[in-house]
Each structure stands twice: as C-alpha cells, then as structure tokens.
Amino acid sequence: MTLPRFFAALLLLVATLAVGGCAGTPAHELQPPSETEIAALAQEIRSLGPEIAPEEASRAARVSLEYPLRLAQAYEIEDAPYIHNIKVNQGLKPRGLCYQWADDLEARLRQEGFTTLKLHRAIANSESALRIEHSTVIVSAPGDGMYEGIVLDPWRNGGKLYWGPVREDTRYPWLPRQEVFARKRLQRQAAR
C-alpha cells in the first residue's frame, strides 16, 4: 500500500469512527416521499409569491423529492455524506459530492422549463478554513433573490431532500455561487 493510500485509508477509518452515530441511509433503504411530503413542499414553494403557478410548484416539489432518490442509487450511497465524499475522492464511488448533487438536481429541474420559478445556486463555507464547502440549489419566485427562496439540498441527508427557507438554514451560511467564484478568481489573480 502506498503512503498516500495508507493515509487515505486511515482518514476514512477515523472519519467512519468519528461519525459512526451519523451513518447515512443506504440508497436501497430510502423511502419514496409521500404525497403529503410532496404537497407540503409544493405549498412552501407556492408561498414564495402569488405569481407562482400551483402546477409548477407541484412539479418542482415532486422532482426535488423524487429525483435525489434516483441519484442516491446512481451514486451508490451507503454511508453518511462526509464518508461518501472521501470514497468519491478516493475513486471508490462514482459521484456524490455536494456540487454533483446540486448540478444534477439543477439540471433535472431546468428540464421542466419553469416560467414562474427561478433557480439559484449557492455555496456555503467558502470563507472557512475549517469547514468543507457545500453547494446547493435554491428555488425562488421570479424577481426574488436567493435569500427569499427555499434551499433544496439532496446531499445533506444522502438523497433524502432537506428543504427549508434560506434564511432559516442556520447550519450553512449560503452565498451566491457567482459571488464565491468571483472572489476566488480575484484571490488567484492576487496570488500570481
């Protein structure tokens, strides 16, 4: 075993022990969302503004809750998100980093051609040296910014969607993705 692989295996072991009580649900054990769950998210989306078409809110809710379950199967989710990240980075799993969940969910939502909903991308922890960055999709009413929207985060629970108002998601300090990218470009330029 090479030294980098040894350290990666050691890191995986330590991480597994550290989050042992936070084990993820294997993809094959994830339950489909109930019609009640879909209706609750649809209502939350509709409440973003009177211009939001109820049919679009319902479609967005259904896709947001159901599609991550398909992704969990494709990504071969068996562990908590942080452990899965290590496995992806080691080449042991095909995909499943937070930005991949967000990319794939955003792409699927865009296929719906919504006209009364706006999609945003956000990144949290980009300014922290101690926490890993985290990406997500946010849905809002047209004309509203992401901070007035709802977080749609499939990574956090390994395929079971977390959703809630951006301003109430105190676990993550969300920033617009383009702002984060612009800041990083400036930092790289300044470092040259």
C-alpha positions in Angstrom: 0.0 0.0 0.0 1.4 3.4 -1.0 1.8 6.1 1.6 -1.0 8.3 0.2 -3.4 5.3 0.0 -2.4 4.4 3.6 -3.2 7.9 4.8 -6.5 8.0 2.8 -7.5 4.6 4.4 -6.5 6.0 7.8 -8.6 9.1 7.2 -11.5 7.0 6.1 -11.3 4.9 9.3 -11.0 8.0 11.5 -13.9 9.6 9.8 -16.0 6.5 10.0 -15.4 6.2 13.7 -16.0 10.0 14.2 -19.4 10.0 12.6 -20.3 6.4 13.5 -23.6 7.6 15.1 -24.4 9.7 12.0 -24.4 6.9 9.5 -26.3 7.5 6.3 -29.1 5.5 5.0 -28.1 3.2 2.1 -29.8 4.2 -1.1 -31.8 1.0 -1.4 -33.4 1.7 2.0 -34.5 5.3 1.2 -38.3 5.6 1.1 -40.1 7.4 -1.6 -41.7 10.7 -0.5 -45.3 10.5 0.5 -47.9 12.6 -1.3 -48.2 14.6 2.0 -44.5 15.4 1.8 -44.7 16.5 -1.8 -47.8 18.6 -1.1 -46.0 20.3 1.9 -43.0 21.3 -0.3 -45.3 22.4 -3.1 -47.2 24.6 -0.6 -44.0 26.1 0.7 -42.9 26.8 -2.9 -46.3 28.4 -3.7 -46.0 30.6 -0.7 -42.9 32.3 -2.2 -45.2 34.5 -4.2 -48.6 34.9 -5.8 -47.2 34.7 -9.3 -46.0 31.1 -8.8 -48.2 28.6 -10.8 -49.5 25.9 -8.4 -48.8 23.3 -11.1 -45.2 24.4 -11.4 -44.8 24.3 -7.6 -46.2 20.8 -7.5 -43.8 19.6 -10.3 -40.8 21.3 -8.7 -41.7 19.6 -5.3 -42.1 16.2 -6.9 -38.9 16.4 -8.9 -36.9 17.8 -5.9 -38.1 15.0 -3.6 -38.0 12.1 -6.0 -35.0 12.7 -8.3 -32.4 12.6 -5.4 -33.5 9.1 -4.6 -32.5 8.1 -8.2 -29.3 9.9 -7.7 -28.6 8.1 -4.5 -28.9 4.8 -6.4 -26.7 6.0 -9.2 -24.1 7.4 -6.7 -24.1 4.1 -4.8 -24.9 5.8 -1.4 -24.1 3.6 1.5 -22.7 6.0 4.1 -23.1 9.4 5.7 -22.3 12.2 3.2 -18.8 13.0 4.6 -17.8 9.4 4.4 -19.2 9.1 0.8 -17.2 12.2 -0.1 -14.0 10.5 1.0 -14.9 7.5 -1.1 -15.6 9.6 -4.2 -12.3 11.4 -3.7 -10.5 8.1 -3.5 -12.2 6.8 -6.6 -14.2 4.2 -4.7 -17.6 5.7 -5.6 -18.6 7.2 -9.0 -20.2 10.5 -7.8 -21.9 12.1 -4.9 -20.0 15.2 -3.9 -22.4 18.0 -2.9 -21.8 20.1 -6.0 -22.6 17.0 -8.1 -25.9 16.5 -6.3 -26.6 20.2 -6.9 -25.5 20.1 -10.5 -27.7 17.1 -11.3 -30.8 18.3 -9.4 -30.5 21.7 -11.0 -30.2 20.2 -14.5 -33.2 18.0 -13.8 -35.3 20.9 -12.6 -34.3 23.0 -15.6 -35.7 20.3 -17.9 -39.1 21.3 -16.5 -39.0 24.7 -18.2 -40.4 26.6 -15.3 -41.6 30.1 -16.1 -42.9 31.1 -12.7 -40.0 29.8 -10.6 -36.3 30.9 -10.5 -33.4 28.6 -9.7 -30.3 29.8 -8.0 -27.0 28.1 -6.9 -25.3 28.8 -3.6 -22.2 27.8 -1.8 -21.6 27.7 2.0 -18.4 27.7 4.0 -16.3 29.1 1.2 -14.7 31.5 3.6 -14.0 28.9 6.3 -10.7 27.1 6.5 -12.2 24.6 9.0 -15.3 23.5 7.1 -15.7 22.0 3.7 -17.6 24.0 1.1 -21.1 22.9 0.4 -23.2 23.5 -2.7 -27.0 23.5 -3.2 -29.9 24.6 -5.4 -32.3 27.3 -4.2 -35.8 28.0 -5.7 -37.4 31.4 -5.5 -40.1 33.5 -7.1 -39.1 35.3 -10.3 -37.5 38.6 -9.4 -36.6 37.5 -5.9 -33.0 36.8 -4.8 -31.8 33.6 -3.4 -32.2 34.7 0.2 -36.0 34.9 -0.3 -36.0 31.3 -1.6 -36.0 27.7 -0.4 -32.9 25.5 -0.1 -33.2 22.2 -1.9 -30.3 20.2 -0.6 -30.2 16.5 -1.6 -26.6 15.9 -0.3 -27.1 16.7 3.4 -29.1 13.5 4.0 -27.7 11.3 1.3 -30.6 11.5 -1.1 -33.5 12.4 1.3 -34.1 16.0 0.4 -33.5 18.7 3.0 -35.6 21.8 2.3 -36.4 25.0 4.1 -36.2 28.8 3.8 -32.7 30.0 3.1 -32.8 32.5 6.0 -33.7 29.7 8.4 -31.0 27.3 7.3 -28.6 28.4 10.0 -26.4 25.3 9.5 -25.0 26.8 6.4 -24.0 30.4 5.6 -25.2 30.5 2.0 -23.7 32.9 -0.5 -24.5 33.2 -4.3 -22.3 30.8 -6.2 -21.2 33.5 -8.7 -20.0 35.8 -5.9 -17.9 32.9 -4.4 -16.5 32.1 -7.9 -15.7 35.9 -8.5 -13.9 36.2 -5.1 -11.9 33.1 -5.8 -10.8 34.4 -9.2 -9.6 37.6 -7.6 -7.7 35.7 -4.9 -6.0 33.6 -7.6 -5.1 36.7 -9.6 -3.7 38.4 -6.5 -1.7 35.3 -5.6 0.1 35.4 -9.1 
